[in-house]
Amino acid sequence: MPTNVVMEALSPTMEEGRLVEWKKQEGDPVAVGDVLAEVETDKAVMELVARAAGTMLKHIVEAGSTVPVSEPVAVIGQPGEDSGTGGQTESGAAGQTDSGAAGQRGSKDAQATQPSPGQNRPVSMPAAPPAAAATEERRPVQRPSRTGNGARTGSPVSAGETGTRIKASPLARRIAAERGLDLVGVTGTGPEGRVVARDLESLSSPAKEAADAASSTTAPLPRRPAVPVSDQPYTDTPLTQIRKTIARRLAESIGPIPTFYLTSEVDMERVWEAREALRAAGKRESGEAGKDSAVSFNDIVIKAVAMALRQHPACNAWWMNDHIRYWNEVHLSIAVAIDEGLITPVIRHADQKSLREIGAEARDLAGRARERRLKPEEYTGGTFSISNLGMLDIEEFTAIINPPEAGILAVGRIVPKAVEHEGALALRRRMRLTMSCDHRVIDGATGAQFLKTLKGMLENPLALVW
C-alpha cells in the first residue's frame, strides 16, 4: 500500500515548512532513513528523511512550496501502485523532529524533555539555498593545503580543474564556504557518501581559529543582513519561515505583556582589573593558547546574573497563563546575532559553573549557532535572558522579553566617565544595565532588588568566587 510522506515538525515550534529541494526524484528507490528533501523550518534548514522503504512514486508539491505540518508532500510505494494521496501516513512522521542540520536524527526524545511549548523564542537562520543547488552540481571548491592542525584551506578552484565531483548537502557547502574549508577529500557519512554538516565538525580553519580567539575577549560582531539590490525603486522579498516566527513571537511579547524597565549604572573598574589578571594568568598557564581560555566581560556578566538569580528566584520565573513557574535551576539564554536575526542558545545551570566553563560553553554555542548546528534542547528552556550590544558601541537599550520568561537584561558598553569617587572627581569605567520585566510576575521593587544585588557582585567581583 502506498505511503504518504508528510511535512514533519522538524523543530519544536514549526507550523509549516518550505520544501527547498527534492533529494529523491520520482522513480528513485528509497530506503528507510534516506534523505528525501531539504526543508526550511522556523529554526534552520533540515533534512526530511524517509520513514518507509519503496520507490518515490510522486511529488505532491514542488520545490519552493510552503506546506503546513502533517500535510502530504510525496508518495512512496511499489512501482505500478496508485500514487494518489489516500495511502497510509509514514509511521511516526507527524510531530517528530530531525536535526538534520547537525547530522542528528530521531530527536523526538529531545523534544519530549522540553518543559513547555511556550518556552520557545524567536530565532533566525539564513534563507535556504535555491533548488538549483543540486547534490551532483559542479561548484567552486578550495584547492587543498594543510594548516598546522590538519585543516584544509586554500584558494577557490573549480571542481572541474581537479576532476572531482563533490557530493554534499547545501548546508555542508555553506558551512565549508563560511569556514574556508575544502570539501575535496572529506569522507561523507550521508546517503551515497554525501558530505553532510556533521562531517565538517572536526575540521577547523585559520578564520575559525581567529574568530574563536576574538570571541574569547569580546562578544563577536553580528553579520549584516543581506539586503537585495536592484534598479527598481524597491524590492519585495517573501518572508522566510524564520522571519515569520520572529514577527509572531515579538508581537506575542510586546503586545500583551505589561512590561516595565529598570536601568542601573555599574562601576566596572574592579571587573576590568580582575579580567586583566585572569587573562595574564591564562597566558602564563598555556602561553599564546591562553587566548582561547580568556574570560570576557560577557562571561563575567553571565556568571553574575546567574548568581544574582539564585538569590532572587522571583525573577527566575515563567508566566504560564494560569500560574507562575518559579525555577530552582538557572538556565541563561544568551542572545547570539546570526543572519536574518538572532537565536538564544542556553547555558544550563550557569550558577554552578566557573567563569572558564561559562566562557568555553558560550563560545561553543555561539559558534554552532552561526553554523546552524544547534540541537533543539540547546536553544530552548531558558529561565532568563541576556542581550549584550556593548561590542556595537551601544551604551543603553531595552530588550524584548522572550515568553514565557519574565525578564531579560540588556547590557551596554563600558564607558569611561567622570564621576564622584571617594569624595573626589575621578574617571571611572561605567556600564549601564537595563532590565525588562513582566509586571505580571516581577514587581518594581523585586526587579530593583535583583539589579542591586547584580550591581554589587559586578562592583566586587570577588563575590563571584565566594
Number of C-alpha atoms within 10 A of each C-alpha: 12 24 26 27 31 22 26 29 23 33 24 24 18 20 18 21 27 21 26 25 25 21 19 17 15 15 14 12 17 21 15 11 14 20 20 21 19 27 28 27 28 26 26 27 29 29 31 28 23 22 21 21 17 19 22 24 24 20 18 17 14 14 18 17 13 19 19 16 17 17 16 21 21 22 28 32 22 18 14 8 12 15 22 14 18 13 16 13 21 19 12 11 20 17 17 18 25 23 23 26 24 24 17 17 17 15 18 18 10 14 20 11 10 16 12 14 13 18 21 23 27 22 26 28 26 21 18 22 16 12 16 10 16 17 18 12 13 16 17 16 25 20 19 18 13 11 13 8 10 12 17 23 22 16 13 16 14 14 19 13 10 11 9 14 14 23 23 23 21 23 25 22 23 15 19 22 16 13 19 22 30 25 25 18 10 18 13 19 14 18 14 9 12 18 25 26 26 17 18 21 12 8 16 19 22 17 14 16 13 11 14 20 18 17 24 24 20 16 21 19 15 16 12 11 11 10 9 9 9 8 6 6 6 9 11 6 8 8 11 21 24 25 21 15 22 21 12 13 18 16 13 14 18 14 9 8 18 12 19 16 18 15 17 14 14 20 22 23 19 15 20 18 12 17 19 15 12 19 21 15 14 19 16 12 11 12 11 10 13 19 19 22 21 27 27 24 20 24 25 23 19 24 26 25 28 27 20 24 27 18 15 17 16 20 27 28 26 26 19 14 8 6 9 15 17 15 17 13 19 24 23 27 28 25 19 25 23 22 17 19 20 21 26 27 28 26 23 20 14 23 23 14 15 15 24 16 14 24 25 19 18 22 20 12 21 25 19 15 24 22 23 24 25 22 22 22 17 18 22 24 26 30 29 28 28 22 22 22 20 23 17 13 11 14 18 18 18 19 19 20 26 26 25 25 27 27 29 26 25 22 25 24 19 22 17 15 14 13 15 11 10 7 7 8 11 13 13 17 19 19 21 22 22 21 27 22 27 27 16 14 22 20 14 13 9 15 23 17 15 21 25 13 18 24 22 16 22 23 17 16 20 12 12 18 9 5
